[in-house]
Amino acid sequence: MQLPRHYTPRWIIFLTDSFIVLLAYVLAYFIRFEFTPPRFEVELAFAFLPWFMLIRLGSFLLVKLYAGIIRYTGTQDTRKIFFTLLAGSLVFIVLNQWRFHFDDGKYYLPNSIIATEFLLSLSALVTMRLVVKFMYSELRGTGLPRKKVLIYGAGEAGLIAKRTIDQDAASGMMVAGFIDDNPKKSNKTIEGKTIYPAEKLSEILEKEEINELIISIARLPREKKQEIVSTAISKGVKVLTVPPPKSWINGELSVYQIRNLRIDDLLGREPIQLDNYNVLEYIKGRTVLVTGGAGSIGSELVRQIAYYAPARLVVFDQAESPLYELQQELSRQGMDKSIDWVIGDVRQYDRLKRLFEHFRPQVVFHAAAYKHVPLMEDNPSEAVLANVLGTRNVSDLSDLFNVEKFVFISTDKAVNPTNVMGATKRVAEMYVQSKCGKSKTAYVTTRFGNVLGSTGSVIPLFKRQIEEGGPITITHEEVTRYFMTIPEAVQLVLEAGSMGEGGEIFVFDMGKSVKIIDLARQMIRLSGLEEGKDIRIEISGLRPGEKLYEELLSNSENTLQTDHPKILKARVAELDSEIVARETEELISLFNTQNNERLVAKLKIMVPEYISQNSEFSSLDR
């Protein structure tokens, strides 16, 4: 059935509400006097009726009770009706008491009438709205195909998901039952729907011909979630998930918020236990600078640092549009009050020096860098300029202006590098490390692998390729990578920064490495597609500088435990600061020659473990 798209006019809602309270007023008298009210009570009722309607309708107008969209009525609307009616009834009681004590010792209307009318009006106003909402939902869903849905989780979130689906027939879903890990709930029912034991998931999916499985458990271990998803996908069942309650609209779940399960949901690990006190101690009340603050890691650093109440947070980046978007995001959240947004380039020493002179940062997070491996293979000179010169500029100025702590964001590609990007980041690590002991600043390096969803990472690429119908391109069948969510990586950066005393390279526990081809296949299945039939995978061959697998430690390094189970400390050889400074200057000066072969040759001298896979370098950056 085709329903009108426009909403009910407000004046109709107002008139309907007016009629309801008038009818409740009359019914209250009939109920109170068993449908035969005495003549003097009828006269009293008519005498007070104008005042009754004035107070009731005046309160409706005051709180704009008529403004709600009835088809979307929820608990907020019910609460609004309750308190509006209650306020009016309290006014009636106050008027009664005033007349009784200060006028003629009589009431305007009996207190029993006030109570009865309140209950009748409340019931009728709420019922009217719910009936309209139900009728609209049912009519809107008429004729639509119904998908059978199984909800994993028979707790409160699962029940809310069921009720949300039941209330919105237009969703095209029909709840067939629940699955739960708790054996005490097995074979019991919730609102007429059976709770099946978790071990029978595969059987129930097939037996009940389930179309979609909704995971509605707030904290489900990653391994368990992967097992559930694998079972569902093997049966051709689409997997959805319920968002956390904090993202619900006005505390209510909408059926449109039940979204497709993303690959991030499967790769993310258990929440990190962060020592908030230690992080708070070195950030709160201080001026903090984040370079590369508009990038994937830098922007998340800004978001999390803002929660620790720095006296001032300076966000520095050359990318104008991403910086503006981050500014608008934090402004909408009311978190931009003590944030300064500065456009500039870490390669420009004078610009950076002016920034340090003006803001006098006490803590610096250096995240600015060029990170895309294939691009840096084609542009080694620019990689040196951004990753080496930029890091030298920021670290030298941190020393000059007595910054308390300098935290450098490095990468696993700096370990036994096979590409220019990794080699330049290793040189940057060496330069930062060589400053220790020669400066009052505590220099700390953090090193981790790929982050989920960052700019240029494989997941957004695969998602786009799937949306375009494929093919998905994989460089090699055996390529593996470590993955970590951006918030998780940043939490560990903050934690490592708090525990670092200077000279350390902190390595993060990245969990198990993931085969990229398995990742692609899982994303295809999560999209409801079939490899080879709906979309194919192409092997394109390793790109210049690309490794089959990533490492977090070089052959010459080993680790020490720290107080945090996910953070290890790499033990590296001490460096001669004078030699590192001289060779770094020689490397940077080669930029002027634009001779990539000489530049890469110098990188190999500085980083002996660097084995380039790129056989040729053009004389000029392309």
ZAMARGU-4260 file (C-alpha; in steps of 0.2 Angstrom, whole numbers, plus 5000, padded with zeros to 4 digits):
<rodrens>
0) 5000/5000/5000 | 5007/5017/4995 | 5007/5029/5010 | 5008/5048/5010 | 5026/5054/5012
5) 5021/5070/5021 | 5018/5070/5040 | 5001/5074/5048 | 4998/5093/5050 | 5002/5099/5067
10) 4985/5107/5069 | 4976/5090/5067 | 4987/5082/5081 | 4983/5097/5092 | 4964/5096/5089
15) 4965/5077/5092 | 4974/5079/5108 | 4962/5092/5113 | 4947/5081/5110 | 4956/5066/5119
20) 4958/5076/5135 | 4940/5084/5134 | 4933/5066/5132 | 4944/5060/5147 | 4937/5074/5158
25) 4919/5069/5154 | 4923/5050/5156 | 4931/5054/5173 | 4915/5061/5180 | 4905/5047/5173
30) 4917/5034/5180 | 4918/5043/5197 | 4899/5044/5199 | 4895/5027/5191 | 4888/5036/5175
35) 4875/5046/5185 | 4883/5061/5191 | 4873/5073/5203 | 4866/5089/5195 | 4877/5100/5206
40) 4893/5090/5200 | 4888/5092/5182 | 4886/5111/5185 | 4903/5111/5194 | 4911/5102/5179
45) 4904/5114/5166 | 4910/5129/5177 | 4928/5123/5178 | 4929/5116/5160 | 4936/5132/5152
50) 4949/5133/5165 | 4953/5114/5163 | 4955/5116/5144 | 4965/5132/5146 | 4978/5124/5157
55) 4978/5107/5147 | 4980/5115/5130 | 4991/5129/5136 | 5003/5116/5143 | 5002/5107/5126
60) 5007/5123/5117 | 5020/5127/5129 | 5030/5110/5127 | 5024/5108/5108 | 5017/5091/5112
65) 5009/5092/5094 | 5026/5094/5086 | 5032/5076/5087 | 5031/5065/5071 | 5018/5051/5077
70) 5025/5037/5066 | 5041/5038/5075 | 5034/5039/5093 | 5046/5033/5106 | 5050/5033/5125
75) 5055/5051/5124 | 5038/5056/5117 | 5029/5045/5131 | 5040/5054/5144 | 5035/5071/5137
80) 5016/5067/5138 | 5018/5060/5155 | 5026/5075/5163 | 5016/5088/5153 | 5000/5080/5160
85) 5007/5078/5177 | 5011/5096/5178 | 4994/5101/5173 | 4986/5090/5186 | 4997/5097/5199
90) 4991/5114/5194 | 4973/5108/5197 | 4978/5101/5214 | 4986/5118/5219 | 4970/5128/5213
95) 4959/5116/5224 | 4970/5119/5239 | 4970/5138/5237 | 4951/5138/5235 | 4949/5127/5250
100) 4960/5136/5262 | 4959/5154/5256 | 4942/5156/5248 | 4925/5147/5251 | 4932/5130/5258
105) 4927/5121/5242 | 4936/5112/5228 | 4935/5116/5209 | 4933/5098/5206 | 4936/5082/5216
110) 4954/5075/5218 | 4947/5058/5212 | 4942/5067/5195 | 4959/5074/5193 | 4968/5057/5196
115) 4956/5048/5185 | 4957/5061/5171 | 4976/5060/5172 | 4976/5042/5169 | 4963/5042/5155
120) 4972/5056/5146 | 4989/5048/5148 | 4983/5031/5142 | 4973/5038/5127 | 4987/5050/5121
125) 5000/5037/5121 | 4989/5024/5114 | 4983/5035/5100 | 5002/5038/5095 | 5007/5020/5096
130) 4992/5014/5086 | 4996/5026/5072 | 5014/5021/5073 | 5009/5003/5072 | 4997/5005/5058
135) 5009/5015/5048 | 5023/5002/5050 | 5011/4988/5046 | 5004/4996/5030 | 5021/5001/5025
140) 5027/4984/5026 | 5012/4976/5017 | 5018/4965/5002 | 5036/4966/5006 | 5046/4950/5006
145) 5051/4944/5023 | 5068/4938/5027 | 5070/4926/5041 | 5082/4933/5055 | 5091/4924/5069
150) 5098/4934/5083 | 5114/4929/5091 | 5113/4934/5109 | 5097/4932/5120 | 5101/4946/5132
155) 5094/4964/5134 | 5103/4970/5117 | 5095/4955/5108 | 5078/4958/5115 | 5079/4976/5110
160) 5085/4971/5092 | 5069/4959/5091 | 5057/4972/5097 | 5065/4985/5085 | 5062/4973/5070
165) 5045/4968/5076 | 5040/4987/5076 | 5046/4991/5059 | 5037/4979/5046 | 5045/4989/5032
170) 5062/4982/5037 | 5057/4966/5028 | 5064/4956/5043 | 5055/4942/5053 | 5064/4936/5069
175) 5064/4917/5069 | 5073/4914/5085 | 5088/4917/5096 | 5105/4909/5098 | 5114/4910/5115
180) 5130/4903/5123 | 5122/4902/5140 | 5116/4884/5142 | 5104/4890/5156 | 5094/4899/5142
185) 5093/4884/5130 | 5076/4879/5123 | 5068/4893/5133 | 5058/4907/5125 | 5058/4926/5124
190) 5042/4934/5118 | 5037/4917/5109 | 5054/4915/5101 | 5065/4900/5105 | 5082/4902/5112
195) 5093/4888/5103 | 5110/4883/5110 | 5126/4890/5102 | 5132/4873/5097 | 5117/4871/5086
200) 5120/4886/5075 | 5124/4877/5059 | 5109/4866/5061 | 5097/4880/5065 | 5103/4891/5051
205) 5100/4877/5038 | 5084/4869/5046 | 5075/4886/5048 | 5081/4893/5031 | 5088/4908/5039
210) 5093/4923/5028 | 5102/4934/5040 | 5111/4932/5057 | 5111/4947/5068 | 5125/4947/5081
215) 5119/4957/5096 | 5131/4954/5110 | 5141/4969/5116 | 5158/4960/5120 | 5161/4945/5110
220) 5178/4938/5109 | 5186/4939/5092 | 5189/4921/5090 | 5171/4917/5094 | 5165/4930/5082
225) 5175/4924/5068 | 5169/4906/5071 | 5151/4912/5071 | 5154/4922/5055 | 5162/4907/5046
230) 5148/4896/5050 | 5135/4908/5044 | 5144/4912/5028 | 5147/4894/5024 | 5128/4892/5025
235) 5125/4907/5013 | 5118/4918/5028 | 5122/4936/5028 | 5129/4943/5045 | 5124/4959/5053
240) 5128/4967/5069 | 5120/4979/5082 | 5129/4995/5086 | 5134/4999/5104 | 5120/5008/5114
245) 5130/5025/5114 | 5126/5027/5096 | 5108/5024/5097 | 5096/5039/5093 | 5089/5046/5109
250) 5093/5029/5118 | 5083/5019/5105 | 5089/5007/5092 | 5083/5010/5074 | 5082/4995/5062
255) 5092/5006/5050 | 5106/5006/5062 | 5108/4987/5061 | 5122/4986/5049 | 5132/4974/5039
260) 5147/4966/5048 | 5163/4974/5043 | 5180/4966/5042 | 5186/4978/5055 | 5174/4969/5067
265) 5183/4953/5064 | 5201/4959/5065 | 5199/4970/5080 | 5205/4963/5096 | 5199/4964/5114
270) 5199/4982/5121 | 5216/4988/5128 | 5217/4991/5146 | 5225/5008/5146 | 5233/5016/5162
275) 5224/5032/5160 | 5232/5039/5176 | 5250/5038/5168 | 5244/5046/5151 | 5234/5059/5161
280) 5249/5064/5171 | 5260/5068/5156 | 5247/5077/5145 | 5235/5086/5157 | 5239/5104/5158
285) 5253/5104/5146 | 5255/5111/5128 | 5255/5096/5116 | 5260/5097/5098 | 5255/5084/5085
290) 5263/5085/5068 | 5254/5076/5054 | 5239/5079/5064 | 5226/5077/5050 | 5233/5060/5045
295) 5225/5043/5050 | 5236/5041/5065 | 5238/5060/5069 | 5220/5064/5069 | 5216/5049/5081
300) 5230/5056/5092 | 5221/5073/5092 | 5204/5065/5097 | 5211/5055/5111 | 5223/5068/5118
305) 5209/5081/5118 | 5201/5070/5132 | 5216/5071/5143 | 5213/5090/5145 | 5229/5097/5138
310) 5232/5116/5142 | 5234/5118/5123 | 5234/5106/5109 | 5242/5111/5093 | 5238/5102/5077
315) 5250/5104/5063 | 5248/5098/5045 | 5251/5103/5027 | 5235/5095/5021 | 5222/5109/5022
320) 5206/5099/5018 | 5208/5085/5030 | 5214/5098/5043 | 5198/5107/5041 | 5187/5092/5041
325) 5195/5087/5058 | 5192/5104/5065 | 5174/5104/5060 | 5172/5086/5068 | 5179/5091/5085
330) 5170/5108/5084 | 5153/5099/5082 | 5158/5089/5098 | 5162/5104/5107 | 5181/5098/5109
335) 5190/5112/5100 | 5191/5125/5114 | 5209/5123/5117 | 5215/5117/5100 | 5225/5128/5088
340) 5225/5123/5070 | 5241/5127/5060 | 5245/5124/5042 | 5263/5120/5038 | 5276/5108/5032
345) 5289/5099/5044 | 5302/5101/5030 | 5302/5120/5032 | 5313/5123/5047 | 5309/5142/5049
350) 5291/5139/5049 | 5293/5125/5062 | 5304/5136/5073 | 5291/5150/5073 | 5278/5137/5079
355) 5289/5132/5093 | 5293/5149/5098 | 5275/5154/5099 | 5267/5139/5107 | 5282/5132/5117
360) 5276/5114/5117 | 5280/5102/5131 | 5275/5086/5123 | 5277/5082/5104 | 5270/5068/5094
365) 5278/5067/5077 | 5267/5058/5065 | 5270/5067/5049 | 5278/5056/5036 | 5276/5050/5018
370) 5270/5032/5020 | 5265/5024/5003 | 5278/5011/4998 | 5276/5011/4979 | 5275/5030/4978
375) 5291/5032/4988 | 5300/5020/4977 | 5297/5031/4963 | 5301/5047/4973 | 5316/5043/4985
380) 5321/5061/4986 | 5304/5067/4993 | 5304/5052/5005 | 5321/5058/5012 | 5315/5076/5013
385) 5299/5072/5022 | 5304/5057/5033 | 5322/5061/5037 | 5323/5080/5036 | 5306/5082/5043
390) 5310/5071/5058 | 5327/5080/5060 | 5318/5097/5060 | 5305/5092/5073 | 5317/5083/5085
395) 5331/5097/5084 | 5318/5110/5088 | 5311/5099/5102 | 5329/5099/5109 | 5331/5118/5106
400) 5315/5122/5115 | 5317/5110/5130 | 5302/5099/5125 | 5299/5087/5140 | 5295/5072/5129
405) 5296/5068/5110 | 5286/5053/5104 | 5291/5047/5086 | 5278/5037/5076 | 5288/5024/5066
410) 5283/5008/5057 | 5287/4990/5055 | 5293/4993/5038 | 5309/5001/5046 | 5314/4983/5051
415) 5325/4975/5038 | 5318/4987/5025 | 5316/4982/5007 | 5310/4999/5002 | 5314/5017/5002
420) 5300/5022/5014 | 5306/5009/5027 | 5324/5014/5025 | 5320/5032/5027 | 5310/5028/5043
425) 5324/5018/5050 | 5336/5033/5047 | 5323/5044/5056 | 5323/5031/5070 | 5342/5032/5071
430) 5342/5051/5072 | 5329/5052/5086 | 5338/5038/5095 | 5355/5047/5094 | 5348/5062/5102
435) 5346/5053/5118 | 5358/5057/5132 | 5363/5073/5123 | 5347/5082/5127 | 5335/5086/5141
440) 5321/5080/5130 | 5316/5061/5132 | 5315/5054/5115 | 5304/5039/5112 | 5300/5029/5097
445) 5285/5018/5094 | 5284/5005/5080 | 5269/4995/5074 | 5261/4988/5058 | 5246/4992/5047
450) 5231/5000/5054 | 5214/4996/5049 | 5205/5008/5038 | 5220/5021/5037 | 5222/5030/5021
455) 5228/5019/5007 | 5227/5003/5017 | 5220/4987/5008 | 5203/4987/5017 | 5196/5003/5009
460) 5204/4997/4993 | 5196/4980/4993 | 5179/4988/4998 | 5180/5000/4983 | 5185/4985/4971
465) 5170/4975/4978 | 5158/4989/4975 | 5164/4991/4957 | 5162/4973/4954 | 5180/4968/4955
470) 5192/4961/4952 | 5201/4962/4969 | 5220/4964/4966 | 5232/4954/4977 | 5251/4956/4974
475) 5255/4939/4980 | 5246/4924/4987 | 5258/4922/5002 | 5258/4941/5007 | 5254/4943/5026
480) 5252/4958/5036 | 5249/4963/5054 | 5234/4973/5058 | 5228/4984/5072 | 5214/4997/5073
485) 5218/5015/5073 | 5211/5019/5091 | 5220/5004/5097 | 5237/5009/5089 | 5235/5027/5096
490) 5231/5021/5114 | 5247/5011/5114 | 5257/5026/5107 | 5250/5036/5122 | 5254/5022/5134
495) 5271/5020/5127 | 5274/5039/5128 | 5270/5039/5146 | 5282/5025/5151 | 5296/5030/5140
500) 5311/5038/5148 | 5321/5041/5133 | 5330/5031/5120 | 5318/5017/5119 | 5310/5009/5104
505) 5293/5002/5109 | 5286/4988/5099 | 5267/4984/5099 | 5260/4966/5100 | 5251/4965/5084
510) 5244/4948/5087 | 5244/4936/5073 | 5248/4941/5055 | 5234/4939/5042 | 5236/4932/5024
515) 5229/4946/5013 | 5221/4934/5001 | 5211/4927/5016 | 5206/4944/5020 | 5200/4948/5003
520) 5190/4931/5002 | 5182/4935/5019 | 5177/4953/5013 | 5169/4945/4998 | 5159/4933/5008
525) 5154/4947/5020 | 5147/4957/5006 | 5136/4942/5001 | 5146/4938/4986 | 5154/4922/4980
530) 5172/4922/4974 | 5174/4916/4956 | 5156/4918/4953 | 5152/4936/4958 | 5169/4943/4959
535) 5187/4937/4956 | 5204/4939/4963 | 5218/4944/4953 | 5237/4941/4957 | 5246/4956/4951
540) 5264/4952/4957 | 5274/4961/4971 | 5276/4979/4969 | 5294/4987/4970 | 5299/4987/4988
545) 5285/4976/4995 | 5288/4962/5007 | 5279/4945/5008 | 5278/4948/5027 | 5282/4962/5039
550) 5294/4961/5054 | 5293/4971/5070 | 5311/4967/5075 | 5327/4966/5065 | 5339/4952/5067
555) 5350/4961/5078 | 5337/4966/5090 | 5328/4957/5105 | 5315/4963/5117 | 5311/4966/5135
560) 5295/4965/5144 | 5286/4981/5150 | 5272/4984/5162 | 5260/4984/5148 | 5257/4966/5141
565) 5255/4973/5123 | 5270/4984/5123 | 5288/4977/5122 | 5304/4986/5122 | 5317/4983/5108
570) 5335/4982/5113 | 5345/4991/5100 | 5364/4995/5098 | 5369/5012/5105 | 5373/5025/5091
575) 5387/5038/5089 | 5377/5054/5088 | 5390/5063/5079 | 5391/5050/5065 | 5373/5049/5064
580) 5371/5068/5062 | 5385/5069/5049 | 5378/5055/5038 | 5360/5061/5040 | 5366/5078/5034
585) 5375/5070/5019 | 5359/5060/5015 | 5348/5076/5015 | 5361/5086/5005 | 5359/5073/4991
590) 5341/5079/4988 | 5349/5094/4978 | 5357/5082/4966 | 5340/5073/4962 | 5351/5058/4959
595) 5341/5043/4965 | 5354/5030/4963 | 5366/5040/4974 | 5353/5043/4987 | 5348/5025/4988
600) 5366/5020/4989 | 5368/5032/5004 | 5353/5024/5012 | 5361/5007/5011 | 5377/5013/5019
605) 5367/5020/5033 | 5355/5005/5035 | 5366/4990/5030 | 5351/4978/5032 | 5342/4988/5019
610) 5340/4976/5004 | 5332/4985/4989 | 5320/4975/4978 | 5320/4989/4965 | 5333/4986/4952
615) 5332/5003/4944 | 5330/5020/4950 | 5327/5035/4938 | 5339/5049/4939 | 5324/5061/4943
620) 5310/5058/4954 | 5294/5055/4944
</rodrens>
